[in-house]
Amino acid sequence: MTALPARRRAIALMIAAMALFAAMDAINKTLTQGYSIPQIMAVRFVLFVAIACAVARRGPWLVLETRAPWWQALRSTVLLLEMSCFVLSFRYLPLADVHAVAAAAPLIATALAAAFLRERVDAIGWVLVAGGLVGAAFVVGPAFDSFGPAMWLAVAGTFLWGLYQVITRRVAALDHADITTLHTPLAGLAVLGALAVFDWRAPDGMGWLLLVAGGFMGALAHLLLIRALSAAPASELQPYNYFLLVFAAILGAVAYGDIPGTWTWVGATIVVLCGIVAMRRQVSA
């Protein structure tokens, strides 16, 4: 099991990352109405590279010191595909619908971690993850009235998000977190940076503000997620993924006037309770 201080730090980092991801998604929802996906993502990856270089303890050349180049390349590519699927789905679907699908990611990550990383998940752990999924369903409401191509994008993004977390945990055993952070944006920067040149729309002041804010939040969220998954097993942290739904419900009410109803608060309560129980089990173990 993970040492007590490391667990507490991982939990705090995971919850902070979920808050930043929720804020970033709300911004991306607005940006997709006026800017292309490559442009939004290219700005985000440029900022990610800048932040990764700033926090790397021995400079950007650490990228060459990886002991798992193929795993790092796969992880960076999975992230590129996952982010593209979600951001594109935000253009066509309500924010809540996308998060309803994404709520399955903790189950996917837990199953993959148990199968491929041999992480032990007891019965109570599975119940907590499933309980968080039930609470998530209450938070977002019926999201499956129409299941078209855009919803399949969200499904693909959800699977890739679960896979990304498991690969991140895998490389954590091989490379220092700073090396992993530097590798994270490479595939996205190379591919989307090139595409953005051909599909660039000059942003106005507000456009730049949103692009930079969303990019900064995304980069910082991934940085915190990497640190969390370096400090604790992926399966232990999955219940805290559901805090993303709570934060998204709050931001939806503030940014889009989508006021949560009674069932949303019931679901949020279930999500938080599952997270608290998971936290107490890990801290007391």
Beta strands, then each sheet from edge to edge (+ up, - down):
end
